[in-house]
Each structure stands twice: as C-alpha cells, then as structure tokens.
Amino acid sequence: MNHHHSAQELDGVAFWENHYGQSERVWSGKVNQVLENLVSPLTPGTSLDIGCGEGGDVLWLATHGWQATGLDISPTAVSRAREEATSSSPISPADGLGGVPFDVRMEP
C-alpha cells in the first residue's frame, strides 16, 4: 500500500493554521461534555491539554481550580485561547515554565 501526502498535509503547522484560518471560531469555546463528566468528581490538580485548540477545555479546567496547561501547534488557535483567557478571570495566560516556552498555561 502506497500513501502519498502533500507537503502541506505533512506540515502540521500549515495544516492547522489553514484549518483555524477558515473561520473566526472553529470550536464552541465550551468544555467537552465527556471531559467535564470525567473530571468533575476529581480533586483539582495539574492538567496538560495537548492539542488544546482554542482553549475551551483548558480554560474550563483552570476556572475549576486546576493548574491547567494547554499546548497547540497552531499559533492562531493559541492566540484565540490567550484572548479568551485574558477576558476570563480569575485566570491569566503565562509565558513559560522554567525557561521552556509553551503555548498556553492557565493558573487559577
């Protein structure tokens, strides 16, 4: 079986930038119901949302007491998550962890 992919398909950043560039908002901005159901009974701790997109889940976690970090490959998605975090208190975006840069970190 031979699979051929375009250069853009193999460039994750370009693919996701194109995806998020197609509309002003891709996701609802609300927490995924499955995540909420699974996490709600837990004592808040530390979470890492890899592929956080526009931040709906990581923002929800942060506003519910979690030390929540969100990572995404798309600068557009990260920018949208940061904007939402900035407008949502009591959380604020941070810029790094121990000198290692990352995309979005929310602290309650």
C-alpha positions in Angstrom: 0.0 0.0 0.0 1.4 3.3 -1.0 0.3 6.5 0.7 1.2 9.9 -0.8 0.6 13.1 1.1 1.1 16.7 0.0 3.7 18.8 1.6 1.0 20.8 3.4 -0.5 17.6 4.8 2.9 16.7 6.3 3.4 20.2 7.7 1.3 20.2 10.8 1.6 23.9 11.5 0.5 24.8 7.9 -2.4 22.3 8.1 -3.7 23.6 11.4 -3.2 27.3 10.5 -5.2 26.7 7.4 -7.9 24.9 9.4 -8.2 27.7 12.0 -7.8 30.4 9.3 -11.0 29.2 7.6 -13.3 30.8 10.2 -13.3 33.2 13.1 -14.0 30.4 15.6 -13.8 26.7 14.9 -14.9 25.3 18.3 -17.8 26.4 20.6 -15.4 27.6 23.4 -17.2 25.3 25.8 -15.8 22.3 27.6 -16.2 18.9 26.0 -19.0 17.2 27.9 -17.1 13.9 28.3 -14.1 15.7 29.9 -16.4 17.6 32.2 -18.2 14.4 33.3 -14.9 12.6 33.9 -13.1 15.4 35.7 -15.8 17.0 37.8 -15.7 14.4 40.6 -11.9 14.6 40.8 -9.9 16.8 43.2 -8.3 19.6 41.1 -4.6 19.0 40.4 -2.3 19.6 37.4 -3.5 19.0 33.8 -1.9 19.1 30.4 -4.2 19.6 27.3 -2.1 18.6 24.2 -3.8 20.0 21.1 -5.9 22.4 23.2 -7.1 24.3 20.1 -8.9 27.5 21.0 -8.8 26.5 24.7 -12.3 25.5 25.7 -11.2 22.6 27.8 -8.1 24.1 29.4 -10.0 27.3 30.3 -12.7 25.2 31.9 -10.1 23.3 33.9 -8.4 26.4 35.0 -11.6 28.0 36.2 -12.4 24.9 38.2 -9.2 25.0 40.2 -6.8 23.0 38.0 -3.2 24.1 37.3 -4.0 23.8 33.6 -1.6 23.9 30.7 -2.7 23.9 27.1 -0.4 23.3 24.1 -1.3 23.6 20.4 0.7 23.6 17.2 -1.4 26.4 15.7 -0.4 30.0 16.6 -3.9 31.1 15.6 -5.6 28.7 18.0 -3.1 29.7 20.8 -3.8 33.4 20.1 -7.6 32.7 20.4 -7.1 30.7 23.7 -4.9 33.5 25.1 -7.6 36.1 24.2 -10.2 34.1 25.9 -8.0 33.6 28.9 -7.3 37.3 29.2 -11.0 38.1 29.1 -11.8 35.3 31.7 -11.0 35.9 35.3 -9.6 34.6 37.6 -7.1 33.1 35.1 -4.3 34.6 33.2 -2.0 33.3 30.5 1.6 32.7 31.4 4.6 32.7 29.0 6.8 29.8 30.1 7.7 27.1 32.5 11.2 27.0 33.9 12.6 28.8 30.9 10.9 26.4 28.5 8.4 28.2 26.3 5.0 26.7 25.7 1.8 27.9 24.2 -0.9 28.5 26.9 -0.8 28.0 30.6 -3.7 29.0 32.8 -3.3 29.5 36.5 -6.3 29.8 38.8 
